[in-house]
Amino acid sequence: MKKWFLIIIMLIGSAILTGYLLANGFTWPFPKKHAQQEQNNAGEEQQELDPVKEQLDSLTLEEKIGQMVMVGIEGDVLGDDARQMIQQHHVGGIILFKRNIDNPAQTLSLINELKRVNSANKIPLFLSVDEEGGRVSRMPDQLKKLPTSGRIGEVNDDELSFEIGRLLGQELKAFGFNMDFAPVLDINSNPNNPVIGDRSFGTSPELVSRLGIQTMKGIQSQNVISVVKHFPGHGDTSVDSHIGLPSVYHDYERLKNFELIPFADAVKNKADAVMIAHILLPNIDPEHPASLSPAVITDILRKDLNFQGVVITDDLTMGAITNNFDLGEAAVKAVTAGSDIVLVCHSLEMEMLVINALTKAVEAGRISTERIDESVYRILKLKQKYRLTDEPVESIDIDQLNRDIEQVLSRV
């Protein structure tokens, strides 16, 4: 009798234990659970891998520095200088100007050839242009022109501003461009300004911010990177920075409550990239123009506005820089100030000077490898975000583009 009693007790105990284990997620045999846990851990580790970091780690120092340089090229066909920049120095981006663009077929051929030559490199190119509408337009003359930002400001319609941005992006995407240096977020507050004028949406921070951000979003909607410009604000100047160095004597409080408003709003609305102006702000940094100033780029843009995207200088071959600084030293200062990409729009000699200066600065310890990696990480992250490739564009339907433009022009 005792024997049967013990057996019953053991069976009841076993049932209770089994129920408890099943209720708490245990299975038999236990090692299977452990194997499953190890598999889950491996999956989590795989998910934590950073594809941008992996790509960064695969690059040599020469390739990293190349990614931080965007260059202009000469002529409307791909010459030896441009090939050298891409094949030997691995530049990260090309900017085209009117000198490079004649007609749709030629432009498409040039961009496809740039992609083909770069296809042997690890990273696709930024292919950029200044296409704002109005007087700053590089597209072939066969395309109908979009209105100035000043005219868009007069209409003052958010939806129209988005449509203008969408068309800008659509035009560029059709040719194979993936980056537009637009919109202008400068406030047109100085009637004597020789360079901004109707490139600005208007005289009000609220207007420029609202319409500029809609234009930015329209460009982005076409998978084209929008670079807002010219931080921290080129509107209240009376000198053209292509020729000389303008000075803006506002203090930080004035900037924060006026010039910076459109840029701060753009950052909040996920701006991907910002171009820095060649303007001197003596009450912020009396020695360096904004494009070379840690106080402007790191303290104001990065820290105060919390911008985490890509920072690009305006063209370092402009008079504001070349008339006041050694070009190579200016490039080094731009990077140490916080810029990720230095823009060099003219001549192989100037482009090589910049690349060599950056390389020597790293070798001498003036620029740390960590600082280089920080910028290249941002660049690669942006290229991955927009899924850039070197795939060619087969053809362009100019007639359809013009019909799309005409529909929007009828509302202006």
Long-range contacts (C-beta under 8 A, 24 or more apart in sequence): 51-384, 52-377, 52-380, 52-381, 52-384, 53-377, 55-122, 55-123, 55-380, 55-384, 56-373, 56-376, 56-377, 56-380, 58-122, 59-122, 59-123, 59-376, 61-359, 61-362, 61-369, 61-372, 62-89, 62-90, 62-359, 63-90, 63-121, 63-122, 63-123, 64-372, 64-373, 64-376, 65-355, 65-358, 65-359, 65-362, 65-372, 66-90, 66-91, 66-92, 66-355, 67-91, 67-92, 67-123, 67-376, 67-379, 67-380, 68-92, 68-335, 68-340, 68-341, 68-342, 68-358, 68-372, 68-375, 68-376, 68-379, 69-93, 69-341, 69-342, 69-344, 69-351, 69-354, 69-355, 69-358, 70-94, 70-95, 70-126, 70-128, 70-312, 70-341, 70-342, 70-343, 70-344, 71-95, 71-344, 71-345, 71-351, 72-96, 72-97, 72-315, 72-344, 72-345, 72-346, 73-100, 74-99, 74-100, 74-347, 75-99, 75-100, 76-100, 76-101, 76-102, 76-106, 76-110, 77-106, 77-109, 77-110, 77-113, 78-110, 78-113, 78-114, 78-117, 81-348, 82-114, 82-117, 83-117, 84-348, 85-348, 85-351, 86-114, 86-117, 86-118, 86-121, 86-125, 87-117, 87-120, 87-121, 89-351, 89-352, 89-355, 90-121, 90-123, 91-125, 91-351, 92-123, 92-125, 92-126, 92-341, 92-379, 93-125, 93-126, 93-127, 93-128, 93-179, 93-341, 94-125, 94-126, 94-127, 94-128, 95-128, 95-129, 95-130, 95-181, 95-343, 95-345, 96-127, 96-128, 96-129, 96-138, 96-177, 97-129, 97-130, 97-138, 97-345, 98-138, 100-138, 101-138, 101-139, 101-140, 102-140, 103-140, 103-141, 103-142, 104-140, 104-142, 104-143, 104-175, 104-396, 104-398, 107-139, 107-140, 107-175, 108-175, 108-176, 108-393, 108-395, 108-396, 111-175, 111-176, 111-177, 111-393, 112-176, 112-392, 112-393, 115-176, 115-390, 115-391, 115-392, 116-390, 116-392, 118-390, 119-390, 123-380, 123-383, 124-383, 124-388, 124-389, 124-390, 125-388, 125-390, 126-178, 126-179, 126-225, 126-383, 126-388, 127-176, 127-177, 127-178, 127-179, 128-177, 128-178, 128-179, 128-180, 128-181, 128-227, 129-172, 129-177, 129-179, 129-180, 129-181, 130-180, 130-181, 130-182, 131-168, 131-171, 131-172, 131-177, 131-180, 131-181, 131-182, 132-168, 132-181, 132-182, 132-183, 132-184, 132-199, 133-164, 133-168, 133-182, 134-198, 134-199, 135-198, 135-199, 136-199, 139-171, 139-175, 142-398, 143-171, 143-398, 143-401, 143-402, 143-405, 144-402, 144-405, 144-406, 144-409, 146-405, 146-408, 146-409, 147-409, 147-412, 148-198, 148-199, 149-183, 149-184, 149-198, 149-199, 149-200, 149-201, 149-211, 149-212, 149-215, 150-188, 150-197, 150-198, 150-199, 150-200, 150-201, 150-202, 151-198, 151-412, 152-201, 152-211, 152-215, 152-412, 153-200, 153-201, 153-202, 153-207, 153-208, 153-211, 154-202, 155-411, 155-412, 156-207, 156-211, 157-411, 158-210, 158-211, 158-214, 159-214, 160-408, 160-411, 160-412, 161-210, 161-211, 161-212, 161-214, 161-215, 161-218, 162-214, 162-215, 162-217, 162-218, 162-221, 163-218, 163-408, 163-411, 164-215, 164-218, 164-408, 165-214, 165-215, 165-216, 165-217, 165-218, 165-219, 165-220, 165-221, 165-226, 166-218, 166-219, 166-221, 166-222, 167-218, 167-404, 167-405, 167-408, 168-215, 168-218, 168-219, 168-224, 169-218, 169-219, 169-220, 169-221, 169-222, 169-223, 169-224, 169-226, 170-222, 170-401, 170-404, 171-401, 172-219, 172-222, 172-224, 173-222, 173-223, 173-224, 174-393, 174-396, 174-397, 174-401, 175-393, 175-396, 176-392, 176-393, 177-224, 178-223, 178-224, 178-225, 178-386, 178-388, 179-224, 179-225, 179-227, 179-273, 180-219, 180-224, 180-225, 180-226, 180-227, 181-227, 181-229, 181-275, 182-215, 182-219, 182-226, 182-227, 182-228, 182-229, 183-212, 183-215, 183-216, 183-219, 183-226, 183-228, 183-229, 184-212, 184-229, 184-230, 185-209, 185-212, 185-228, 185-229, 185-230, 185-231, 185-233, 185-262, 185-263, 185-266, 186-229, 186-230, 186-233, 186-234, 186-235, 186-259, 187-233, 187-235, 187-236, 187-258, 187-259, 187-262, 188-235, 189-235, 189-236, 189-258, 190-235, 190-236, 190-237, 190-238, 192-238, 193-234, 193-235, 193-236, 193-237, 193-238, 194-238, 194-239, 194-240, 195-234, 195-237, 195-240, 195-241, 195-242, 196-234, 196-235, 196-237, 200-235, 205-258, 205-259, 205-261, 205-262, 206-261, 208-261, 208-262, 209-261, 209-262, 209-265, 209-266, 212-262, 212-266, 213-262, 213-265, 213-266, 213-269, 216-266, 216-269, 216-271, 217-269, 220-272, 223-386, 223-387, 224-386, 225-272, 225-273, 225-382, 225-386, 226-271, 226-272, 226-273, 227-272, 227-273, 227-274, 227-275, 227-312, 228-262, 228-263, 228-266, 228-271, 228-273, 228-274, 228-275, 229-274, 229-275, 229-277, 229-314, 230-275, 230-276, 230-277, 230-279, 230-314, 231-263, 231-274, 231-275, 231-276, 231-277, 231-290, 231-296, 231-301, 232-259, 232-260, 232-263, 232-277, 232-279, 232-281, 232-290, 232-296, 232-300, 232-301, 233-258, 233-259, 233-260, 233-263, 233-277, 234-277, 234-279, 235-259, 237-279, 241-277, 241-278, 241-279, 241-314, 241-318, 241-319, 241-320, 242-318, 242-319, 242-320, 243-318, 243-319, 243-320, 244-319, 244-320, 244-323, 245-278, 245-279, 245-280, 245-289, 245-319, 245-320, 245-321, 245-323, 245-324, 246-278, 246-279, 246-280, 246-320, 247-279, 247-280, 247-281, 247-282, 248-279, 248-280, 248-281, 249-281, 249-282, 249-283, 250-281, 250-283, 251-283, 251-284, 252-283, 252-284, 252-300, 255-281, 255-284, 255-300, 256-304, 260-300, 260-305, 263-301, 263-305, 264-305, 267-305, 267-306, 267-307, 271-307, 271-309, 272-309, 272-310, 272-382, 272-385, 273-309, 273-310, 273-311, 273-312, 273-382, 274-301, 274-307, 274-309, 274-310, 274-311, 274-312, 275-312, 275-313, 275-314, 275-343, 276-301, 276-311, 276-312, 276-313, 276-314, 276-339, 277-314, 278-313, 278-314, 278-318, 278-320, 278-321, 279-320, 288-333, 288-337, 289-320, 289-321, 289-324, 291-316, 291-321, 291-334, 291-337, 291-339, 292-325, 292-330, 292-333, 292-334, 292-337, 293-337, 294-336, 294-337, 294-338, 296-337, 297-337, 297-338, 297-339, 298-337, 298-338, 301-338, 302-338, 308-378, 309-378, 309-382, 310-340, 310-341, 310-378, 310-379, 310-382, 311-338, 311-339, 311-340, 311-341, 312-339, 312-340, 312-341, 312-342, 312-343, 313-339, 313-341, 313-342, 313-343, 314-343, 315-343, 315-344, 315-345, 315-346, 316-342, 316-343, 316-344, 316-350, 316-354, 317-344, 317-345, 317-346, 317-347, 317-350, 327-353, 327-354, 327-357, 328-353, 328-354, 328-356, 328-357, 329-357, 331-357, 331-358, 332-357, 332-358, 332-361, 332-366, 332-367, 335-361, 335-367, 335-371, 335-372, 335-375, 336-366, 336-367, 336-371, 339-375, 340-375, 340-376, 340-378, 340-379, 341-375, 341-379
